[in-house]
Amino acid sequence: QVRLVESGGGSVQAGGSLRLSCAASGFTAYRYCLGWFRQAPGKEREGVANIWSANSTRYADSVKGRFTISRDNAKNTLYLQMNSLKPEDTGMYYCARGRSWFDCSSGSLGGFNYWGQGTQVTVSS
């Protein structure tokens, strides 16, 4: 029923840009907390950005000013625009749906119970 399908990953050089997409189905995306997460090999999964409510957003300090999370409500799609990419941005990027707006505003991973399959982002120096 609920599906999240990421796309748009790839390999870029440092300083480059990518835009990730997450197509949502089985629910109306704007009614839920949505987030982007990433996981590098050997590292724990970390929150990147969240969007909820009308257009509330939050970002991890490591990406603030470089990444932008957004929704296209008509397309029921979540996006992550990534600019000025750094090698440390490398990882598998996942979109996910939280159980409540609190999951977004708190920045916690615990409430996200639906996840996409991930899309790989590789940033080379």
N, C-alpha and C positions, 0 to 999 in steps of 0.2 A: 504494500500500500504506500508507505512512505519511502521515497527514494531520493537520494542526493547523488548526482553524477558530476564529478569534477572534470574539467578539461582546460587546456591552455598552457599546461606546463611545457617545459622544454629546457634547452641548454642555451645560456647566454653568457656573454662576457661581463665582467664587473663594470658597473655603470649603466648597463642596459636595462631594459624594461620588459615586463611580461604582464599580461592580463589573464587572470584565472577566472573561469566561469564555473558556476555550480547550478545545474538545472535541478529544480525541485519539482517533485510530483507527489500526489497523494495528500497534499496539504497546501494551504495558502501561506506563502513564505512570509509575507509582511506581518502576519499575526503571531509570529514566533520569534524568539531569540535565535539568531543565526550567527555562526562564527567560523572563522578560518583558523586552523591550527597547523602546525608543522612539526615534523619529527626528523631529525638528522640521525644517521647511523650511530648507534651507541649512546644516543641522547634520549632524554624523556620528551614526550610530546609537550609542546608548549602552545599557549594561546597566542595568536597573532592579532586578530581584530574581531570585534563583534559589532553587530548592528541589530537594533530592535526598535520597537515602537514606531513613531512616525519617521524618525531618522536619527535616533540616538546612536552614537558610535563610541567605541573605545579602542585603544590600540596599545599593544605592548610598547614599552619604551624603546626597544630595539628597532622598531619599524616606524615609529611616529615621525611624521614629516616626509616619509618616503612611500608608504603604502596608503591606499585609500580603499575602504570597503564601501560597497554600495549595493542597492537592489534595483532591479527593474520589476516593478510590481506587475505590470502587464504581461511580462514574460515569465514571471515567477522564477526569476533567476538571480542568484547572488554573484557578485563580482569582487575580485581583489585586484586592483591596479597596483603593480609593484614597479616603482621607479628607483633609480640609483642603486641597483642591486649590488650586493656584496657577496663574496664567497661564503660568509657565514649564514647567508639566507638559504643556502642549499639544503634541501630536504624534501620529504614527501609532504605535500600540502593537502589537507583534508578540510572539507566543509562539514558542518554539523549543525544539528538543531537541538536547542535546549528545551527543557520542560517549562520554563517560565522566563520572564524578563529578568528576573533576579540572576539567572545564569549568565546573562550578558553583562549586566551592570556590575556584578561582582567579579567578573573575570575568571570565575572558577570553571574547571573542566568537568566537575562532578555531575552536573545536571544535563550534560549533552548525551542524549540516549539514541540519537540517530546520526549515522556517519556515512559519508561517501567512501568510495574506494581509494581515493587519493590520486593526485597527479604529481609527477616528479618535477622538481625545479632544481636545476644545476647551474650554479654561477661559477665560472672559472675566472682566475686572475690573469 
